[in-house]
Amino acid sequence: MLTTHYSSWFILLCLAAGAGYAALQYSAKAPWSKQLNYALAALRFAVVSFLCYLLLAPFIRSSTTRTEQPTLVLAVDNSQSVELFTPKMVLSQATTGLTRLAETLRGRGFTVETRTLTPTPGRPARPDSLRFGAATTDLDQLLSGTREAYDGRNLAGVVLLSDGLVNQGRSPAYAEFNFPIYSVAVGDTVAKRDLRLSGLTYNRVAFSGNKFPIEAELGFEGYAGGAATVELREGSRVLDSRRVALPAGRRRVRTTFQITAPAPGKRRYEVRITPQAGEFTALNNQRTAFVEIVKGKLRVLLAGAAPHPDLKALRAAILANDNFDLTLALPGVTPLRAGADFDVAILHQLPAQGGLGNELLAQVKARRTPALYIIGAQSDLGAYNQLGSGLTIQPRGAQTDEVTPLPNPGFARFATDEESARRFGQYPPAPVPFGDLRLGAGTEAALWQRVGRLATQKPLLVFGGSPDRRQATLLTDGSWQWRLSEAVEHDDKPEAYDRLIIRTLQLLTQNANKKRLDVYPTQDAFGTQDDVTLGAETYNAVFERLYNQKIDLLLTDEKKQTRRFSFANAEDGSPLRLGPLPAGLYRYQARATLGGQAQQDAGELLVQSQPLEALESKADHNVLAQLSRRSGSRLYYPAQLDKLTQDIIKANYKPVITAEDDLKDLINLKWIFFVILAFLTVEWAVRKYSGSV
């Protein structure tokens, strides 16, 4: 539609201007015929009238209408437990019924798409060709991912096929979804005769020569009143065996093995239930414990300029781990005893203004003890900048920013899992100095600052110093709020905060022997579904960081089978990815040539078997019923899929029609210029050809 902001009467003025201009130009006698004269006058009339019309700023209004058909998503729990515990006929009925449902709804104008726990990129999934091989079940992630993928689209609802068993993430029953969920229940709600190891409880680190426990939890169905044989093994050697009673009226019992820790190193222990007659499956009869045997506890000095809530939070985080001995020192209150020696020091607001605690700082520096500096209002930033920690702080007055921690994905020395990152995002803001923060050579940030919702690349937790004395800095004295809020929100279990502090201390005490090649696992232990990753650091002769150095790696499993890898340590900190590996203890040897000199390193990595899908055989249809009821729907079974199809059709989901108006100024259309130019060119050429200009 062509229109202007002016009255339509102005168009008559444009026509009058064009007619007057043509009459003025072609009223005199011309050397060409009358017919040609009228044609040229008409051409001039059209051009001038249109140019005048353009002065009215005309525009084109166009309207585009789009129709989006309702979309139905088939969300299929393709985990191992569905195939393992659902009768084959029932599972076949379910997948066939979903295929039939999809075909019927497509015939009614629906768009039907399939999503699974393990999507296959580039290839749309079909219900009748699915493989039920996912090693874990996270229904909340499946449904939340669907909500995000179809945000803003005409999503009619989700048909969820599942047994209701969840072993990863939170239960979907506690989440809110803005679409109907039609649950289709599979699995078997009748408990099978089964013995299973529900879990192992043990400390991942033990001290050589000390006794340490491994507690096994046994679950059982159909064997009440009997007994089970449980063995503790190391390799092919049986360390202990016992007969455990299975009392009537209970479903779980516990038994504890006591082990004397051998020489330092990483050990793999296996707890196994001997299979019994009539047992449904033996896949869940064993579990593995990986324990690192060390010489002794890590000695930690926690020193502060003054009493502070941070000190209590740090003390609680450290004492929650049995592998640390802690000494608290406050200048003028609880002084450090003479001759005390420590593996690592936490210096809270030290160096402090007024020189408080300088004697303690001098002892730490003289012993070249690795240190974690915590910056606060009493810190002497000028003295701190002289410590060589790898970070320089130039404050702008007494201003502060209120920030929360944001993990740096490029920091490979320790990994931050998704749950910890989520908890970090829920922490209350803590103050940090506002100013210029400069990282020195070889210094890395483990945490960035998030200001409100803005993610920045200003450091919050940094690691620097030198290989013979590592130093770290946390730029806030308000982290006590983080631990407190996390404890309140998570049943007095501030695991993310405690893990951050412990890993920081462990990292500060690593590689104190000046290794020029350091290759290390990025996690304490990996699962069989994890991408196993190794980090690497290389140094020159004066222990300055080197990058892009070729490193050859030889990986050997427990059967003495070897694999070879070659990689370079990139500047962005990206690790070497070995891919998923079978469960077991692996040893690796790394070699590199640095500055013309051969260097090598060796170590071990642990891969744990986690048969999560075989641990529980009884389907949980109550979760599915609750999920559907909260979304305004109901629970169905595979035999009721035709009924489900009719219910979806009766819901009368409508297409969404959207209209979009577009305004475009006529003068901005380039082709109009060329049309006018062509008209004027034709007029000029005809006049020239006919004997006049």
Secondary structure, DSSP 8 states (H G I E B T S, - for coil): -EE-SS-THHHHHHHHHHHHHHHHHHSS--SS-HHHHHHHHHHHHHHHHHHHHHTT--EEEEEEEEEE--EEEEEE--BHHHHHHS-HHHHHHHHHHHHHHHHHHHHTT-EEEEEESS--TTS---GGG----BSS--HHHHHHHHHHHTTTS-EEEEEEEE-----SS--GGGS--SS-EEEEE-S--S--SEEEEEEEEE-SEEETTSEEEEEEEEEEES-TTSEEEEEEEETTEEEEEEEEE--TT-SEEEEEEEEE--SSEEEEEEEEE---TT-S-STTSEEEEEEEEESS-EEEEEEESS--HHHHHHHHHHHTSTTEEEEEEBTTTB---TT---SEEEEET-SBGGGTTHHHHHHHHHTT--EEEE--TTB-HHHHTTS--SEEEEEEEEEEEEEEEEE-TT--SS---HHHHHHHHTS--EEEEEEEEEE-TT-EEEEEEEETTEEEEEEEEEEEEETTEEEEEE--S-HHHHHHHHHHHTTT--HHHHHHHHHHHHHHTS-TT--SEEEEESSS-EETTS-EEEEEEEE-TT--EE-S-EEEEEEE-TT--EEEEEEE--TT---EEEE---SEEEEEEEEEEETTEEEEEEEEEEEE---GGGS--S--HHHHHHHHHHTT--EE-GGGHHHHHHHHHHTT---EEEEEEEEEEGGG-HHHHHHHHHHHHHHHHHHHHTT--
